[in-house]
Amino acid sequence: MKRVGIIGGGAAGMTAAIAAAGNGAQVTLFERTAKLGKKILSTGNGRCNLANDYLAENCFHGRHPEFALQVIRHFGLKETLDFFEHIGIHPIKNSEGYYYPRSMQAASVAKALIRELERLKVKVVDETGNLRVRPHGDSFQINCEKGSFAVDSLILACGGQAAPQTGSDGSGYALAAGLGLKVIPAVPALVPLTSPWKGFKELSGIRTAGRITLYAGERKIASEAGELQLCDYGLSGIPVFQISGFAARLLTENKKTVLEAEINFMEEFSNGEVKQYLYHQIRQRGAVRCGDFLTGLLPEKLGLQLFKRIGVSYDLPAGRLSDRQIGELIREMTAFRVPITGNLGFDRAQVCSGGVDTAQIDPTTMEVKRIPGLFVAGELLDIDGICGGYNLQFAWSSGYLAGRGAAQ
Ligand SMILES: Cc1cc2nc3c(=O)[nH]c(=O)nc-3n(C[C@H](O)[C@H](O)[C@H](O)COP(=O)(O)OP(=O)(O)OC[C@H]3O[C@@H](n4cnc5c(N)ncnc54)[C@H](O)[C@@H]3O)c2cc1C
C-alpha cells in the first residue's frame, strides 16, 4: 500500500488526504496547529464561499495565471460540487453565481472534511512543532516533535503566509525551498491599502459605491468597481482587495514606485452627465451653501471633504462657485486621487501573491516535474484568486489532483 504524507491540514491538504485515501493509499496528515481546517472557519464571513459559477483566466494571478485553469480543467466546478455532496455538504448558488454550503456555515464544511478523514482512517499528526523533511532514496523522511515518518509520496499543502493566526505562517516556503523548489517571494493580497492622506481620518466608516483605479505614475495598473470602504488608514472593500496584490507587488519590488489610487465616486454617470447635473442643481438651488449642496448625492462627510480639497468654504452659496471651481469639483467627484504607500500586511490579508513557481509543476497531477513523488497544492503555489470563491476552488482542485496523483 502506498504511503502518502501530506503537510498542512487546510482546505487543500484535507482534500488531498481524502482523495489519496479514497484511491487506496495509507495517508498521514501533518498539521502544525491543534486544529484542522482553521482558516476555512473564517472564509466568506463565516459562510465559506467555496466556488463560483464563472471561471476565467483573469480570475487568477501569478507568474503563470493560466496554470490555475489548467488545474481546474482536471477537477472543476462539477467535480467539486459532487465531492461536497458526497461528504454531506449541499452547495447552493446565490444570484451572482457564488456557491456556499446550504447551512451557510463555514464550520459545517470543515467538519464534513474532518468526518470524511476519520471515515477513511487518515492518520492525523497535529501540533507537529518545527517539522523537517528530506528525500531518502525513493521516499521522503519527515521529522517532527511527534516522531519520524517515512512516506513514498509527499504533498506540500502548507498554505501561504496570509492570516497566520489560522496556522499558515509561511514555513511552507522554506520547506519547498529546502527540497530544491523555486519560490517567488510572497506579498499580501486581498488586503486593505494604506494611504498617508490625512483626510481619511475624517472619512473613516464611509461605505460608498465607486470605481478605484491604481496608477504607478501615469501607468494604469488595474481597475475595479463596487462598494468602497473609507477607513482611517486608507481604503478597504472588495474592489480594493482585488487590486491590492498588484499594489503590494509593485511597492515591494521597487521601493521608489509612486502609487496613486484614483476613485470615481460617480461611476454610473459620464463626466458630461455629472457636469450637466451640477449646473442644473446650481440653477435650481444656487442659494444653498456648499456644505449642504452635495448632501443626498454623496455621503455628507465625503461631500464636505471634496469642497475642502478644492479650497472652497462650506458657507459659500453654490451659485457663487466659479466655472473653474465647478471643474475642480467634478474632478474630485470622478477622479479623486490619493497616494497609496502600503497595506495592512499578512495579518489582514486573505491570501498571498507568490509562492512555489508553477512552471515546476504538472497541472494534471500537481507533481513536481523533476522530483517524482513530490507534489504541491493550494495557496503554497504561486496562484492567487480574486474574491468570489476562487482561492478555495483552487485549493479543492489542486488538493484533489495531488492526492489522487500521490496515491497512484
Ligand atoms: C478571512 C479570510 C476569508 C477568506 N474567504 C474566502 C472565501 O470566502 N472564498 C475563497 O475562495 N477563499 C477565501 N479565503 C482564502 C482561502 O481561505 C485560502 O486561499 C485557502 O484556505 C487556502 O487553502 P490551503 O489549504 O492552501 O492553505 P491553508 O488553508 O492556509 O492551510 C494550510 C495548513 O497548513 C498548516 N501548515 C502550515 N505550515 C505548516 C508546516 N510547516 N507544518 C505543518 N503544517 C503546516 C497550517 O496550519 C494550515 O492548517 C479567505 C481567507 C481568509 C484569511
The ligand as an ORCA input file, in Angstrom:
! r2SCAN-3c Opt
* xyz 0 1
  C     -10.534     35.885      6.364
  C     -10.423     35.041      5.126
  C     -11.544     34.840      4.334
  C     -11.445     34.088      3.164
  N     -12.591     33.851      2.434
  C     -12.513     33.095      1.323
  C     -13.697     32.749      0.620
  O     -14.826     33.033      1.044
  N     -13.542     32.053     -0.544
  C     -12.321     31.649     -1.022
  O     -12.259     31.028     -2.079
  N     -11.204     31.918     -0.322
  C     -11.260     32.603      0.839
  N     -10.127     32.842      1.553
  C      -8.839     32.267      1.068
  C      -8.796     30.751      1.359
  O      -9.222     30.521      2.680
  C      -7.391     30.179      1.167
  O      -6.881     30.527     -0.091
  C      -7.418     28.663      1.313
  O      -7.884     28.301      2.590
  C      -6.027     28.080      1.086
  O      -6.055     26.716      1.410
  P      -4.701     25.925      1.704
  O      -5.120     24.586      2.196
  O      -3.810     26.013      0.553
  O      -3.998     26.722      2.881
  P      -4.478     26.957      4.402
  O      -5.958     26.944      4.476
  O      -3.761     28.134      4.867
  O      -3.982     25.649      5.154
  C      -2.625     25.392      5.355
  C      -2.488     24.483      6.581
  O      -1.140     24.056      6.680
  C      -0.693     24.167      8.029
  N       0.754     24.376      7.985
  C       1.424     25.443      7.516
  N       2.751     25.258      7.616
  C       2.931     24.038      8.147
  C       4.090     23.279      8.490
  N       5.322     23.760      8.305
  N       3.926     22.050      9.068
  C       2.676     21.550      9.273
  N       1.536     22.217      8.961
  C       1.672     23.456      8.388
  C      -1.457     25.369      8.559
  O      -1.538     25.376      9.958
  C      -2.815     25.211      7.878
  O      -3.681     24.416      8.638
  C     -10.189     33.555      2.747
  C      -9.081     33.745      3.552
  C      -9.182     34.470      4.742
  C      -7.969     34.648      5.610
*
